[in-house]
Amino acid sequence: MFFSRTKKSIELIDAFLNCVDQGLLLFKEGVKNYLYNNMEHFNNDIVQLANTERESDKLRREIETTLYMQSLMPQVRGDVMQLLEEMDNLIDQAKKNLFQFEVETPHIPAELISDFIRLTQTSVSAAESTIPAAKSYFNEPVNVSEKIHRVYFYEKETDMLADIIRRKIFKEIPGLRLSEKFHLRYFTLHIENISDTAEKVADLLSIMAIKRIV
């Protein structure tokens, strides 16, 4: 079987992907807690997400060292390394975005709270959908295309929701200063960017899977 001699590396990669998944969950909960002013839980989410991001970095370095020192997966090593980098970008973005909420403390109008929650959930769903797709690459590459279609679906939904929020910000909510509108647009964009990164992961996985199958 493909990768039959690289069990330890696959286990490390699986642990890394689980870290990314955990980081995305913490980001989603963190935004929700911020929006509902549950600041104790929000601060705890920040701490846990920072710890999870450090653990994912540690695992990624360990995987890289193992692949090169033991000359494992030489025919796909470059692709795997690029995949890990893109997946790592997901948790990096999640951590940076949550810290931006803590540092800049944006004021989210009450009428936008449900929109921001939905935007966050949908953008994170795109990113979460890359996890089973990435795991399939190492076990059943023929199933990758079936799994990544969810990434594209949620990415398009995220774009649509972000446009709706921006339209509300600039056209439907009276009393907002221009600086507040720009600030809200800024946070909308950064939440949306998580799904854009997920789309890049999906594109990469699609190509990687084709290389393995042919």
Buried (B, 14 or more C-beta within 10 A) or exposed (E): EEBEEBEEBBEBBBBBBBBBBBBBBBBBBBBBBBBEEBEEBBBBBBEBBBBBBEBBBEBBEBBBEBBEEEEBBEEBBEBBBBBBBBBBBBBBBBBEBBBBBBEEEBEBBEEBEEBBBBBBBBBBBBBBBBBBBBBBBBEEBEBBBEBBEBBBBBBBBBBEBBEBBBEBBBEEBEEBEEEBBEBBBEBBEBBBBBBBBBBBBBBBBBEBBEEBEE
